[in-house]
Amino acid sequence: MTSFLLALAFAVALWWLGTGVVLALQQRLRPNASGTDEPPAHGVALGVAFGALGGASALVWAAGQSGVVASLTGFTAALVLWGALELSHYLGFVTGVHRRVCPPGARGWYRFRLALGTSIWHELSVAATGLALLAFLHDAPNPAGLHAFLVLWLMRWSAKLNLFLGVPNFSTEWFPTRLSHLASYVRRAPVSALFPVSLTLASLVTVALAYHAHQASGTRALAHALPAALLALAVLEHVLMALPIADTRLWNRLFGLPPTDADAGADA
């Protein structure tokens, strides 16, 4: 239990900081002086690429090592790699085949194809990264980083599908101007049948990982405890999509971001 609690504290701190940094960067980095929706400067692109390469390299290195430091390094590297992939999308480097706002009458498969088209290249890049890591590291002695990346990947897909099908609460004000069309694909409605299925499966896996962390020791304990803590946070994020809580203010105040309409509404 001690290993899980320590892993949870570390995961919460790193997840909170990483999420805030990504949000702050995608809000503050402007495309160019003219304010158009062109991608940011080459220096920013190089920074994102370096973050992705450095995170992937550190993750692979840590997977072959043993010990607490290696587990924490692999976990941290997975979050750095994930953050770089997310920034590549938010900053307009790797997006999709179109930037169309969802037509008012779009339904079913047609709406899904349009939504997928907005970020298909990004989805494929994430999938390629995840599959490559899984192929090379599936039998690695220290899978903490690999498991963390898989949790982020799968729970992100779960969140996006639930947003597409409908959730009562989500802050689209965070989308940068260049991606404002994505808000039109978020459906504000009572949760769909997928929502309880997602929460139940994720919760069961969290409990299973926590149990294995309790039964193991050392590197193996952290290899289960760190992904379990991250998965517990992902479950919390899913729950917040169904509750009228303006969680945006927590990062806005910490990182000095401008208040959103959702914050203003919650304060009224």
C-alpha positions as CSV (number, residue, x, y, z in Angstrom):
1,M,0.0,0.0,0.0
2,T,2.9,2.3,0.8
3,S,4.3,1.9,-2.7
4,F,0.9,2.7,-4.3
5,L,0.4,5.8,-2.1
6,L,3.9,7.1,-3.0
7,A,3.3,6.3,-6.7
8,L,0.0,8.1,-6.5
9,A,1.6,11.2,-5.0
10,F,4.3,11.2,-7.7
11,A,1.9,10.6,-10.5
12,V,-0.5,13.3,-9.3
13,A,2.3,15.9,-9.1
14,L,3.7,15.0,-12.5
15,W,0.3,14.7,-14.2
16,W,-0.8,18.1,-12.8
17,L,2.4,19.8,-13.8
18,G,2.5,18.2,-17.2
19,T,-1.1,19.0,-18.1
20,G,-0.6,22.6,-17.0
21,V,2.6,23.1,-19.0
22,V,1.0,21.7,-22.1
23,L,-2.1,24.0,-21.7
24,A,0.1,27.0,-21.0
25,L,2.3,26.4,-24.0
26,Q,-0.6,25.8,-26.4
27,Q,-2.3,29.0,-25.2
28,R,0.8,31.2,-25.2
29,L,2.6,30.1,-28.3
30,R,1.2,32.2,-31.1
31,P,1.5,31.1,-34.7
32,N,3.2,34.3,-35.9
33,A,3.0,38.0,-35.6
34,S,0.2,38.3,-38.2
35,G,-2.1,36.1,-36.0
36,T,-3.0,33.7,-38.8
37,D,-3.3,30.0,-38.3
38,E,0.0,29.0,-39.7
39,P,2.1,26.6,-37.6
40,P,4.6,28.1,-35.0
41,A,8.2,28.8,-35.8
42,H,10.8,26.2,-36.6
43,G,12.4,26.6,-33.2
44,V,9.1,25.5,-31.5
45,A,8.9,22.6,-33.9
46,L,12.4,21.5,-33.0
47,G,11.6,21.8,-29.3
48,V,8.6,19.5,-29.6
49,A,10.6,17.1,-31.7
50,F,13.4,17.1,-29.2
51,G,10.9,16.5,-26.4
52,A,9.5,13.5,-28.2
53,L,12.9,12.0,-29.1
54,G,14.2,12.6,-25.6
55,G,11.2,11.2,-23.9
56,A,11.2,8.1,-26.2
57,S,14.9,7.5,-25.6
58,A,14.7,7.8,-21.9
59,L,11.7,5.5,-21.8
60,V,13.5,2.8,-23.8
61,W,16.6,3.2,-21.6
62,A,14.7,2.9,-18.4
63,A,12.8,-0.1,-19.6
64,G,16.0,-2.1,-19.6
65,Q,17.1,-1.1,-16.1
66,S,15.9,-2.1,-12.7
67,G,15.3,-0.1,-9.5
68,V,13.2,2.7,-8.3
69,V,15.0,5.4,-10.2
70,A,14.6,3.6,-13.5
71,S,10.9,3.2,-12.9
72,L,10.4,6.8,-12.0
73,T,12.5,7.8,-15.1
74,G,10.5,5.6,-17.4
75,F,7.2,7.0,-16.1
76,T,8.4,10.6,-16.4
77,A,9.7,9.9,-19.9
78,A,6.3,8.5,-20.9
79,L,4.6,11.7,-19.8
80,V,7.2,13.9,-21.6
81,L,6.7,11.9,-24.8
82,W,3.0,12.1,-24.5
83,G,3.1,15.8,-23.9
84,A,5.3,16.3,-27.0
85,L,2.8,14.3,-29.1
86,E,-0.1,16.4,-27.7
87,L,1.7,19.7,-28.4
88,S,2.4,18.5,-32.0
89,H,-1.4,18.5,-32.4
90,Y,-2.3,21.6,-30.4
91,L,0.3,23.7,-32.2
92,G,-0.8,22.6,-35.7
93,F,2.2,20.5,-36.7
94,V,0.3,17.1,-36.9
95,T,-3.4,17.5,-37.3
96,G,-5.8,16.0,-39.9
97,V,-7.1,16.3,-43.4
98,H,-9.5,19.2,-42.8
99,R,-10.4,22.0,-40.4
100,R,-14.1,22.0,-41.1
101,V,-16.7,22.9,-38.5
102,C,-19.2,20.1,-38.0
103,P,-22.3,20.7,-40.1
104,P,-25.5,21.2,-38.0
105,G,-27.2,18.2,-39.5
106,A,-24.3,15.8,-39.4
107,R,-25.2,12.5,-37.7
108,G,-23.9,9.0,-37.2
109,W,-21.1,7.7,-39.4
110,Y,-20.8,10.9,-41.4
111,R,-20.2,12.9,-38.3
112,F,-17.7,10.4,-37.0
113,R,-15.7,10.5,-40.3
114,L,-15.6,14.3,-40.1
115,A,-14.5,14.2,-36.5
116,L,-11.8,11.7,-37.2
117,G,-10.6,13.7,-40.3
118,T,-9.8,16.7,-38.1
119,S,-7.0,14.8,-36.3
120,I,-6.3,11.6,-38.3
121,W,-2.6,12.2,-38.8
122,H,-2.2,12.9,-35.1
123,E,-4.1,9.7,-34.2
124,L,-2.0,7.7,-36.5
125,S,1.2,9.1,-35.2
126,V,0.2,8.3,-31.6
127,A,-0.9,4.8,-32.6
128,A,2.4,4.2,-34.5
129,T,4.4,5.4,-31.4
130,G,2.4,3.2,-29.1
131,L,2.6,0.1,-31.3
132,A,6.4,0.6,-31.7
133,L,6.9,0.9,-28.0
134,L,4.7,-2.2,-27.4
135,A,6.7,-4.2,-30.0
136,F,10.1,-3.4,-28.6
137,L,9.4,-3.2,-24.9
138,H,6.6,-5.8,-24.3
139,D,9.0,-8.1,-22.5
140,A,11.3,-5.4,-21.0
141,P,12.3,-6.0,-17.3
142,N,10.9,-2.6,-16.3
143,P,7.6,-1.8,-18.1
144,A,6.6,1.2,-16.0
145,G,7.0,3.7,-18.8
146,L,5.4,1.5,-21.4
147,H,2.4,0.8,-19.2
148,A,2.1,4.5,-18.5
149,F,2.1,5.4,-22.2
150,L,-0.5,2.7,-22.9
151,V,-2.8,4.1,-20.1
152,L,-2.5,7.6,-21.6
153,W,-3.2,6.3,-25.1
154,L,-6.2,4.1,-24.3
155,M,-7.8,6.5,-21.9
156,R,-7.4,9.4,-24.3
157,W,-9.3,7.4,-26.9
158,S,-12.0,6.6,-24.3
159,A,-12.3,10.3,-23.5
160,K,-12.5,11.4,-27.1
161,L,-15.2,8.8,-27.9
162,N,-17.2,9.8,-24.9
163,L,-16.9,13.5,-25.9
164,F,-18.1,12.6,-29.3
165,L,-21.1,10.6,-28.1
166,G,-22.0,13.2,-25.4
167,V,-21.0,14.4,-21.9
168,P,-22.6,17.1,-19.8
169,N,-19.5,19.0,-19.0
170,F,-16.3,19.8,-20.9
171,S,-14.3,23.0,-21.3
172,T,-13.8,23.7,-25.0
173,E,-12.4,27.1,-24.2
174,W,-9.0,25.5,-23.9
175,F,-8.9,24.8,-27.7
176,P,-6.4,27.2,-29.3
177,T,-7.8,29.4,-32.2
178,R,-6.3,27.2,-34.8
179,L,-8.2,24.2,-33.4
180,S,-11.5,26.0,-32.4
181,H,-13.4,23.9,-35.0
182,L,-12.9,20.8,-32.7
183,A,-15.4,22.2,-30.3
184,S,-18.2,21.6,-32.8
185,Y,-17.6,17.9,-32.6
186,V,-18.0,17.8,-28.8
187,R,-21.6,16.9,-27.9
188,R,-23.0,18.3,-24.7
189,A,-25.6,15.8,-23.6
190,P,-26.3,13.1,-21.0
191,V,-23.6,10.5,-21.0
192,S,-23.9,7.6,-23.4
193,A,-23.9,3.9,-22.7
194,L,-20.1,3.9,-23.3
195,F,-19.5,6.1,-20.3
196,P,-20.3,3.6,-17.5
197,V,-18.6,0.9,-19.5
198,S,-15.4,3.0,-19.7
199,L,-15.5,3.9,-16.0
200,T,-16.1,0.3,-14.9
201,L,-13.4,-1.3,-17.0
202,A,-10.8,1.4,-16.1
203,S,-11.7,1.1,-12.4
204,L,-11.4,-2.7,-12.5
205,V,-8.0,-2.4,-14.1
206,T,-6.9,0.2,-11.6
207,V,-7.8,-2.1,-8.7
208,A,-6.1,-5.0,-10.4
209,L,-2.9,-3.0,-10.9
210,A,-3.0,-1.7,-7.3
211,Y,-3.4,-5.3,-6.0
212,H,-0.4,-6.5,-8.0
213,A,1.6,-3.5,-6.8
214,H,0.7,-4.5,-3.2
215,Q,1.7,-8.1,-3.8
216,A,5.0,-7.2,-5.5
217,S,8.1,-5.3,-4.3
218,G,10.7,-3.0,-5.6
219,T,10.7,-2.4,-9.4
220,R,7.8,-4.7,-10.0
221,A,5.7,-2.9,-7.4
222,L,6.3,0.5,-9.1
223,A,5.8,-1.0,-12.5
224,H,2.2,-1.7,-11.4
225,A,1.7,1.2,-8.9
226,L,2.6,4.1,-11.3
227,P,0.3,3.1,-14.1
228,A,-2.4,2.3,-11.6
229,A,-2.1,5.9,-10.2
230,L,-2.2,7.4,-13.6
231,L,-5.3,5.3,-14.5
232,A,-7.0,6.5,-11.3
233,L,-6.4,10.0,-12.5
234,A,-7.8,9.2,-15.9
235,V,-10.9,7.8,-14.2
236,L,-11.2,11.1,-12.3
237,E,-11.0,13.1,-15.5
238,H,-13.8,11.0,-16.9
239,V,-15.9,11.6,-13.8
240,L,-15.4,15.4,-14.1
241,M,-16.9,15.3,-17.6
242,A,-20.1,14.2,-16.1
243,L,-20.1,16.8,-13.2
244,P,-20.8,20.5,-13.3
245,I,-17.3,21.4,-12.0
246,A,-15.2,24.1,-13.7
247,D,-11.9,22.3,-13.3
248,T,-10.3,24.7,-15.8
249,R,-9.7,27.3,-13.1
250,L,-7.3,25.0,-11.2
251,W,-4.8,25.2,-14.1
252,N,-5.7,28.8,-15.1
253,R,-4.8,30.2,-11.7
254,L,-1.7,28.0,-11.3
255,F,-0.2,28.9,-14.7
256,G,-1.5,32.4,-15.1
257,L,-3.8,31.6,-18.0
258,P,-6.8,33.9,-18.7
259,P,-10.1,32.8,-17.1
260,T,-12.5,30.9,-19.4
261,D,-16.2,31.4,-19.8
262,A,-16.7,28.2,-17.9
263,D,-14.9,29.7,-14.9
264,A,-17.0,32.9,-15.1
265,G,-20.2,30.8,-15.2
266,A,-19.1,28.8,-12.1
267,D,-18.3,31.9,-10.2
268,A,-21.7,33.6,-11.0
